[in-house]
Amino acid sequence: MKTRRSRGQSLVLFSLTLMLLALMVLLTVSMGLRVREKMELQTLADAAAYSDAVATARTFNVIAVMNRTEWSLLVAQTATQAYISWASAYRGSLNVLRSTVYPLMQAELALCQPPYRIPPAQIKMTQWMQKLNQEIQRVQNVWDGVDRAASAQVRGLNGLQAAMYQNDFAANYDTLDGLIRSQNLARTIVEKAQGSSIWTLEAPEEGSNINLREISKNCSSGAVCDPMPSSNPQGGNSIDHQYEIYMGSRGDAFTTGRAGGAGMITARLNVVFAGFTGAAVYGGDGAAYRSDQFDGPLHGAEGNPGAAQSDDHGDVSWAGLMASCPVFGTGSVQANVLANLSSNADRHTWSGGTCQNQNDTTHSLIGDIAGGNWPIVYDYNENKLSNKDDLQGQPKLYSLITRDYSKPTKDLKTAAPWIRHFNFSFSPNRTSRFDNRGLSTDGGKYDIRKQATLATGLAYYHRSGDWAEPPNFMNPFWRATLVAPDIDAQGKGREGDIAKTLENAGLDVAKQTYQALHDAKFGGWQ
């Protein structure tokens, strides 16, 4: 009796093989789709982070250009103040010749021998005094008008500085703050990309928390330092190095040395006394002092915080003959203009005689906002320059973008018919289930419905050919690039800026994943 063989085994094996092959294909397609979506999300995050960095770099460059404009106004203002002081030194010299030197010359004349020479010498002395009084009157006749014009010029320059500080600096910073805050730039990019995405794209506003710290204009924390206490609760004025920049910009030799100034005063005095046997000589120099709110009063700037003082001082003398009688005398001259940061009137004084009216000694420069010879600008926070671990304060700007697989934006049956949802348990004995949308039923422990990507832009300073120059708002060489999120010390660490950003956005699983990778010494952050 023949045994009949069973048939159909190959069909069963083929079916199982085909099912396994189909599963592998679907698994590959699914993984590829997720990888592609991750790459797309990374591209969006990179674009947003780079845009943040570009906006920051451009704003910093604008601030640098505005600083230079402010310094140019200060140079002009200080030059005017220097000329006021120098002209005051000339007027003071005339007063000293009349009030101090002339009495000394009279005393010398009384000692002249023989006595018969005194009357002719006295006549020459009287003529000398007449010439001096004529010059004093000439200067007085033009002084008030020129003095008021100079004061008005300084006041006008002050007004421009105040307007720039109140309007231009604030407007540019507010624009930057508006772009960075709440990830507004990232949201704009997400809105443009949303139309091609099946799932909801989001740029959570918490993703900008670190950015707002990095670009803050609070002198204790951010890259920018707003000097005015109204914006900076810690108080304080422009940081010290701004004064040094300002002094270098205006030309310290010009405003303090008055190169050739003493010779010019001497030459003018000898024009006045032409025809007399003798010569008047002025010898002196100038100085620019300042009183700093951090360091306290310096160089006798009268204890006024934030004051700058132009000062000319020296001696004026006469030596010569009056009808064969030798006469001589010397007196000290002092002239200065004190420009104050406070609302107190600026003072303009000289020694050698009293003033004829109050306008001779006082300028009303209106210093409530940005008065006086002092740079009121947005400064780079020099307190961060020594901290290389923090990239010397150069702003690191995060962009966090998510894709929510629980929120489709389209009808999946028509837009993506290949996408099917399923939910199953790996074992009958386990309560946890797997959902391909990331909707875990295990108490939310593994809620992976949101795909998240973090990108980092950096606004950095670099002048071509000079890597050693530190970041500053003196020159417009700020640039933008993409960097790793743990580029600085604050970004690194288990509880660093990366973890804080993910936590603030409610991405607990992403934070845990980051921390697990950190604990495993993973170093491939991009």
C-alpha positions as CSV (number, residue, x, y, z in Angstrom):
1,M,0.0,0.0,0.0
2,K,1.5,3.3,-1.1
3,T,1.8,6.2,1.4
4,R,0.6,9.5,0.0
5,R,2.9,12.4,0.6
6,S,1.5,15.7,2.1
7,R,1.6,18.8,-0.1
8,G,1.7,22.6,0.6
9,Q,4.7,22.9,3.0
10,S,6.5,25.2,0.6
11,L,3.5,27.5,0.4
12,V,3.4,27.9,4.2
13,L,7.2,28.6,4.3
14,F,6.9,31.0,1.4
15,S,4.0,32.8,3.1
16,L,6.0,33.1,6.4
17,T,9.0,34.3,4.5
18,L,7.0,36.8,2.5
19,M,5.4,38.1,5.7
20,L,8.8,38.5,7.3
21,L,10.1,40.2,4.3
22,A,7.2,42.6,4.2
23,L,7.7,43.3,7.9
24,M,11.3,44.1,7.4
25,V,10.5,46.3,4.4
26,L,7.9,48.2,6.4
27,L,10.2,48.4,9.4
28,T,12.9,49.8,7.1
29,V,10.5,52.3,5.5
30,S,9.3,53.4,8.9
31,M,12.8,53.9,10.3
32,G,13.8,55.7,7.1
33,L,10.8,57.9,7.4
34,R,11.6,58.8,11.0
35,V,15.3,59.4,10.0
36,R,14.2,61.7,7.2
37,E,11.8,63.5,9.4
38,K,14.5,63.9,12.0
39,M,16.9,65.3,9.3
40,E,14.2,67.7,8.2
41,L,13.6,68.8,11.7
42,Q,17.3,69.3,12.3
43,T,17.5,71.4,9.1
44,L,14.7,73.7,10.4
45,A,16.3,74.0,13.9
46,D,19.7,74.8,12.3
47,A,18.1,77.4,10.1
48,A,16.4,79.0,13.1
49,A,19.5,78.9,15.3
50,Y,21.6,80.4,12.6
51,S,19.0,83.1,12.0
52,D,19.1,83.9,15.7
53,A,22.9,84.2,15.6
54,V,22.8,86.3,12.4
55,A,20.2,88.7,14.0
56,T,22.4,89.0,17.1
57,A,25.6,89.6,15.2
58,R,24.0,92.2,13.0
59,T,22.6,94.0,16.0
60,F,26.0,93.9,17.7
61,N,27.6,95.4,14.6
62,V,25.0,98.1,14.5
63,I,25.7,98.9,18.2
64,A,29.5,99.1,17.4
65,V,28.8,101.5,14.6
66,M,26.5,103.6,16.8
67,N,29.2,103.6,19.5
68,R,31.6,105.0,17.0
69,T,29.0,107.7,16.1
70,E,28.6,108.5,19.8
71,W,32.4,108.7,20.2
72,S,32.6,111.1,17.2
73,L,30.0,113.3,18.9
74,L,32.0,113.2,22.1
75,V,35.2,114.0,20.2
76,A,33.6,117.1,18.8
77,Q,32.1,118.0,22.2
78,T,35.4,117.6,24.0
79,A,37.2,119.6,21.4
80,T,34.8,122.4,22.0
81,Q,35.2,122.1,25.7
82,A,39.0,122.1,25.2
83,Y,38.8,125.3,23.1
84,I,36.7,126.9,25.8
85,S,39.3,126.0,28.4
86,W,42.2,127.1,26.2
87,A,40.4,130.4,25.4
88,S,39.8,130.8,29.2
89,A,43.5,130.3,29.8
90,Y,44.2,133.3,27.5
91,R,41.6,135.4,29.2
92,G,42.9,134.3,32.5
93,S,46.4,135.3,31.5
94,L,45.2,138.8,30.7
95,N,43.5,139.0,34.1
96,V,46.6,137.7,35.9
97,L,48.8,140.3,34.1
98,R,46.5,143.0,35.4
99,S,45.8,141.8,38.9
100,T,49.1,140.0,39.9
101,V,51.9,140.8,37.5
102,Y,51.3,144.6,37.2
103,P,51.6,145.2,40.9
104,L,54.9,143.2,41.0
105,M,56.2,145.3,38.1
106,Q,55.2,148.5,40.0
107,A,57.1,147.3,43.0
108,E,60.2,146.7,40.8
109,L,59.8,150.1,39.3
110,A,60.0,151.8,42.8
111,L,63.4,150.3,43.2
112,C,64.7,151.7,40.0
113,Q,67.7,154.1,40.4
114,P,68.3,156.9,39.9
115,P,64.8,158.3,40.8
116,Y,64.7,160.7,37.8
117,R,64.1,157.7,35.6
118,I,60.8,156.8,37.4
119,P,58.5,159.3,35.8
120,P,59.3,158.2,32.2
121,A,59.1,154.6,33.2
122,Q,55.8,155.2,34.9
123,I,54.4,156.7,31.7
124,K,55.5,153.6,29.8
125,M,53.9,151.5,32.5
126,T,50.6,153.4,32.1
127,Q,50.8,152.9,28.3
128,W,51.4,149.2,29.0
129,M,48.3,149.0,31.2
130,Q,46.3,150.8,28.6
131,K,47.2,148.2,26.0
132,L,46.3,145.5,28.4
133,N,42.9,147.0,29.3
134,Q,42.1,147.5,25.6
135,E,42.8,143.8,24.9
136,I,40.8,142.8,28.0
137,Q,37.9,144.9,26.7
138,R,38.2,143.5,23.2
139,V,38.0,139.9,24.5
140,Q,35.1,140.9,26.7
141,N,33.2,142.4,23.8
142,V,33.3,139.1,21.8
143,W,33.4,136.7,24.7
144,D,29.7,136.4,25.6
145,G,28.5,135.7,22.0
146,V,31.2,133.1,21.3
147,D,30.9,131.6,24.7
148,R,27.2,131.1,24.3
149,A,27.7,129.7,20.8
150,A,30.2,127.2,22.2
151,S,27.8,126.2,25.0
152,A,25.0,125.8,22.5
153,Q,27.1,123.6,20.4
154,V,28.0,121.4,23.3
155,R,24.4,121.3,24.4
156,G,23.4,120.3,20.8
157,L,25.9,117.5,20.8
158,N,24.6,116.3,24.2
159,G,21.1,116.2,22.8
160,L,22.2,114.0,19.9
161,Q,24.0,111.7,22.2
162,A,20.9,111.4,24.5
163,A,18.6,110.9,21.5
164,M,20.9,108.1,20.2
165,Y,21.0,106.4,23.6
166,Q,17.2,106.7,24.2
167,N,16.1,105.8,20.7
168,D,18.6,104.1,18.5
169,F,20.3,101.9,21.0
170,A,17.1,100.9,22.6
171,A,15.2,100.4,19.3
172,N,17.9,98.0,17.9
173,Y,18.1,96.0,21.1
174,D,14.3,95.8,21.4
175,T,14.1,94.5,17.8
176,L,16.7,91.8,18.7
177,D,14.8,90.9,21.9
178,G,11.6,90.6,19.9
179,L,13.1,88.3,17.4
180,I,14.8,86.0,20.0
181,R,12.0,86.1,22.6
182,S,9.5,83.2,22.5
183,Q,11.5,81.7,19.6
184,N,9.8,84.1,17.2
185,L,12.3,83.6,14.4
186,A,12.0,79.8,14.8
187,R,8.2,80.1,14.8
188,T,8.3,82.0,11.5
189,I,10.4,79.3,10.0
190,V,8.1,76.6,11.4
191,E,5.1,78.3,9.9
192,K,6.7,78.3,6.5
193,A,7.5,74.6,6.8
194,Q,4.2,73.5,8.3
195,G,2.5,73.1,4.9
196,S,4.7,70.2,3.9
197,S,4.5,68.3,7.2
198,I,1.8,65.7,8.0
199,W,2.4,66.3,11.7
200,T,2.3,69.5,13.8
201,L,5.6,71.4,14.1
202,E,6.2,73.6,17.1
203,A,8.8,75.9,18.4
204,P,8.0,76.1,22.2
205,E,8.7,79.5,23.6
206,E,10.6,78.0,26.6
207,G,13.3,77.2,24.1
208,S,14.4,80.8,24.2
209,N,15.0,81.1,27.9
210,I,18.8,80.5,27.6
211,N,19.0,82.9,24.6
212,L,17.4,85.7,26.6
213,R,20.0,85.2,29.3
214,E,22.8,85.2,26.8
215,I,21.8,88.5,25.1
216,S,20.6,90.2,28.3
217,K,21.7,93.9,28.6
218,N,21.9,93.4,32.4
219,C,25.6,94.1,33.3
220,S,25.7,91.1,35.7
221,S,24.6,88.4,33.3
222,G,24.3,89.1,29.6
223,A,26.7,90.0,26.8
224,V,25.4,93.6,26.6
225,C,25.8,96.2,29.4
226,D,23.3,99.0,29.5
227,P,25.0,101.6,31.6
228,M,22.0,103.5,32.9
229,P,20.5,102.3,36.3
230,S,17.0,102.4,34.9
231,S,17.8,99.4,32.7
232,N,20.4,97.9,34.9
233,P,19.1,97.3,38.5
234,Q,22.7,96.7,39.7
235,G,23.4,100.3,38.8
236,G,26.8,101.5,37.5
237,N,27.8,103.6,34.6
238,S,29.8,102.9,31.4
239,I,32.5,100.3,32.2
240,D,36.0,101.6,32.6
241,H,37.4,100.6,29.3
242,Q,34.8,102.8,27.5
243,Y,36.6,105.8,29.0
244,E,39.9,104.6,27.7
245,I,38.4,104.1,24.2
246,Y,36.9,107.5,24.4
247,M,40.2,109.1,25.5
248,G,42.0,107.4,22.6
249,S,39.3,108.3,20.1
250,R,39.3,112.0,20.9
251,G,43.1,112.3,20.8
252,D,44.5,112.7,24.3
253,A,47.5,114.7,23.0
254,F,45.2,117.3,21.5
255,T,42.7,117.7,24.3
256,T,45.2,117.5,27.1
257,G,48.5,118.6,25.7
258,R,47.3,121.5,23.6
259,A,50.3,121.1,21.4
260,G,51.6,124.6,20.6
261,G,48.9,126.2,22.7
262,A,51.3,127.9,25.1
263,G,53.3,129.3,22.2
264,M,50.1,130.7,20.6
265,I,49.1,132.5,23.8
266,T,52.6,133.9,24.1
267,A,52.6,135.1,20.5
268,R,49.3,136.8,21.0
269,L,50.3,138.5,24.2
270,N,53.4,139.9,22.4
271,V,51.2,141.3,19.6
272,V,49.3,143.2,22.3
273,F,52.5,144.6,23.8
274,A,54.3,145.3,20.5
275,G,56.6,148.3,20.8
276,F,57.5,147.7,24.4
277,T,61.0,146.5,25.3
278,G,60.3,143.2,26.9
279,A,58.1,140.2,26.4
280,A,55.2,138.3,28.0
281,V,55.5,134.6,28.2
282,Y,52.8,132.0,28.9
283,G,54.0,128.6,30.0
284,G,51.6,125.8,30.8
285,D,49.8,122.7,29.6
286,G,46.4,121.1,29.8
287,A,44.9,118.0,31.2
288,A,41.6,116.0,31.0
289,Y,40.5,114.6,34.2
290,R,37.5,112.4,35.0
291,S,35.6,111.0,38.0
292,D,34.4,107.5,37.6
293,Q,31.3,106.1,39.4
294,F,33.1,102.8,40.1
295,D,36.5,104.1,41.3
296,G,35.4,107.4,42.9
297,P,36.7,110.9,42.2
298,L,40.0,111.1,40.4
299,H,42.4,114.0,39.8
300,G,40.3,116.5,41.8
301,A,37.3,116.4,39.5
302,E,35.4,117.9,42.4
303,G,33.8,114.7,43.5
304,N,31.1,114.6,40.8
305,P,30.4,111.1,39.7
306,G,30.8,110.7,36.0
307,A,32.4,114.1,35.5
308,A,35.0,114.9,32.9
309,Q,37.2,118.1,33.2
310,S,39.2,120.0,30.7
311,D,41.9,121.9,32.5
312,D,44.6,124.4,31.4
313,H,47.0,125.7,33.9
314,G,50.4,127.5,33.9
315,D,52.2,130.8,34.6
316,V,52.2,134.1,32.8
317,S,55.1,136.5,33.2
318,W,56.5,139.8,31.9
319,A,60.2,140.7,31.8
320,G,61.6,143.8,30.2
321,L,62.5,147.5,30.5
322,M,60.4,150.5,31.1
323,A,62.5,153.6,30.2
324,S,65.6,151.7,31.2
325,C,64.1,150.5,34.4
326,P,64.0,146.6,34.6
327,V,60.5,145.3,35.6
328,F,59.2,141.8,35.9
329,G,56.5,139.7,37.5
330,T,54.9,136.3,37.4
331,G,51.4,135.0,38.2
332,S,49.6,131.6,38.1
333,V,46.8,131.0,35.6
334,Q,44.1,128.3,35.9
335,A,41.2,127.6,33.6
336,N,38.9,124.7,33.4
337,V,35.6,123.4,32.1
338,L,33.8,120.8,34.2
339,A,31.3,118.7,32.3
340,N,29.0,116.8,34.6
341,L,27.0,113.6,34.1
342,S,24.4,114.8,36.6
343,S,21.8,117.5,36.1
344,N,24.0,120.1,37.9
345,A,25.1,123.0,35.7
346,D,28.6,122.6,34.2
347,R,31.2,125.0,35.5
348,H,33.5,127.2,33.5
349,T,36.1,129.1,35.6
350,W,39.5,130.8,35.4
351,S,41.8,132.5,37.9
352,G,43.2,135.9,37.7
353,G,40.2,138.1,38.2
354,T,36.5,138.2,38.9
355,C,33.8,137.6,36.3
356,Q,31.6,140.4,35.0
357,N,28.5,138.3,34.9
358,Q,27.2,134.9,35.8
359,N,27.1,133.7,32.1
360,D,30.9,133.9,32.1
361,T,31.2,131.0,34.5
362,T,28.2,128.7,33.9
363,H,27.0,126.7,31.0
364,S,23.7,124.9,31.1
365,L,24.5,121.7,29.3
366,I,21.4,119.8,30.3
367,G,23.1,116.6,31.6
368,D,20.0,114.6,32.8
369,I,20.3,111.9,30.2
370,A,23.8,111.9,28.7
371,G,25.4,115.1,29.7
372,G,29.1,116.0,29.9
373,N,32.1,114.5,28.3
374,W,31.3,110.9,29.0
375,P,30.4,108.0,26.8
376,I,26.9,106.7,27.4
377,V,26.6,103.7,25.1
378,Y,25.7,100.1,25.2
379,D,28.9,98.4,26.2
380,Y,30.1,94.8,25.8
381,N,30.2,93.2,29.3
382,E,33.9,93.2,30.1
383,N,33.3,91.1,33.2
384,K,32.9,88.1,30.9
385,L,36.1,88.7,28.9
386,S,38.3,86.7,31.3
387,N,36.0,83.7,31.3
388,K,37.1,81.6,28.4
389,D,34.9,78.6,29.5
390,D,31.9,80.9,28.8
391,L,33.4,81.9,25.4
392,Q,34.1,85.3,26.8
393,G,30.4,86.0,26.9
394,Q,29.8,85.5,23.2
395,P,26.1,84.6,22.9
396,K,25.1,81.0,22.4
397,L,21.6,80.8,20.9
398,Y,19.5,77.6,21.1
399,S,16.6,76.7,18.7
400,L,14.3,73.9,19.9
401,I,11.8,72.5,17.4
402,T,9.4,69.6,17.9
403,R,7.2,67.4,15.7
404,D,4.1,66.0,17.5
405,Y,3.1,62.6,16.2
406,S,-0.2,62.8,18.2
407,K,-1.4,65.8,16.2
408,P,-1.7,65.2,12.5
409,T,-2.4,68.3,10.4
410,K,-4.1,66.4,7.6
411,D,-6.5,63.5,7.1
412,L,-4.1,60.6,7.2
413,K,-6.4,58.3,5.1
414,T,-5.9,60.6,2.1
415,A,-2.6,62.4,2.8
416,A,-0.7,59.3,4.0
417,P,-2.7,56.1,3.5
418,W,0.4,54.0,4.3
419,I,0.4,55.2,7.9
420,R,-1.5,52.9,10.2
421,H,-1.7,53.1,13.9
422,F,-1.5,50.0,16.1
423,N,-1.3,49.4,19.8
424,F,-0.3,46.1,21.3
425,S,1.4,44.5,24.3
426,F,4.6,42.5,23.9
427,S,3.5,39.9,26.5
428,P,0.1,39.0,28.0
429,N,1.7,39.3,31.4
430,R,2.9,42.9,30.9
431,T,0.7,45.9,31.5
432,S,2.7,48.2,29.3
433,R,1.8,48.5,25.7
434,F,3.5,49.8,22.6
435,D,1.9,52.5,20.4
436,N,3.6,53.5,17.2
437,R,2.4,57.1,17.7
438,G,4.4,57.2,20.9
439,L,1.3,57.3,23.1
440,S,2.6,55.1,25.9
441,T,0.0,53.7,28.3
442,D,2.7,53.0,30.9
443,G,1.8,56.1,32.9
444,G,3.6,58.3,30.5
445,K,6.9,57.0,31.5
446,Y,8.0,56.6,27.9
447,D,6.0,59.3,26.2
448,I,7.8,59.8,22.9
449,R,5.1,61.3,20.9
450,K,7.2,64.4,20.3
451,Q,10.3,64.3,18.1
452,A,12.6,67.1,19.3
453,T,15.7,68.7,17.8
454,L,18.0,71.2,19.4
455,A,20.4,73.4,17.3
456,T,22.8,76.1,18.5
457,G,23.9,79.3,16.8
458,L,26.8,81.4,18.0
459,A,27.3,85.1,17.5
460,Y,31.1,85.5,17.7
461,Y,33.6,88.3,17.3
462,H,36.6,88.0,14.9
463,R,38.6,90.6,13.0
464,S,40.2,89.0,10.0
465,G,43.9,88.1,10.8
466,D,43.6,88.8,14.5
467,W,42.2,86.0,16.6
468,A,43.6,87.5,19.8
469,E,41.3,90.6,19.8
470,P,38.6,90.1,22.5
471,P,34.9,90.6,21.8
472,N,33.9,94.2,21.9
473,F,31.5,96.8,20.7
474,M,34.2,99.0,19.3
475,N,34.4,97.4,15.9
476,P,31.7,95.8,13.7
477,F,33.3,92.4,13.2
478,W,30.5,90.2,14.7
479,R,29.7,87.0,12.8
480,A,27.4,84.0,13.0
481,T,27.9,80.3,12.9
482,L,26.5,76.9,14.0
483,V,28.1,75.1,17.0
484,A,27.5,72.2,19.3
485,P,25.0,72.9,22.1
486,D,27.6,72.1,24.8
487,I,30.1,74.7,23.3
488,D,30.5,76.5,26.6
489,A,30.7,75.5,30.3
490,Q,27.1,76.4,31.0
491,G,25.9,74.1,28.2
492,K,27.9,71.1,29.5
493,G,26.9,69.0,32.4
494,R,24.1,66.7,33.4
495,E,22.0,69.7,34.5
496,G,23.4,72.2,32.1
497,D,21.7,74.4,29.6
498,I,20.7,71.5,27.3
499,A,18.9,69.7,30.1
500,K,17.3,72.9,31.3
501,T,16.0,73.7,27.9
502,L,14.5,70.3,27.4
503,E,13.0,70.3,30.8
504,N,11.5,73.8,30.4
505,A,9.8,72.7,27.2
506,G,8.3,69.7,29.0
507,L,10.4,67.1,27.0
508,D,11.2,64.9,30.0
509,V,12.0,61.8,27.9
510,A,14.3,63.8,25.7
511,K,16.0,65.2,28.9
512,Q,16.4,61.7,30.3
513,T,17.8,60.5,27.0
514,Y,20.3,63.3,27.0
515,Q,21.3,62.6,30.6
516,A,21.8,58.9,29.8
517,L,24.0,59.7,26.9
518,H,25.9,62.2,29.0
519,D,26.4,59.6,31.7
520,A,27.7,57.2,29.1
521,K,30.4,59.8,28.1
522,F,28.8,60.4,24.7
523,G,30.5,63.3,23.0
524,G,29.0,63.5,19.6
525,W,26.7,66.5,20.1
526,Q,26.0,68.5,16.9
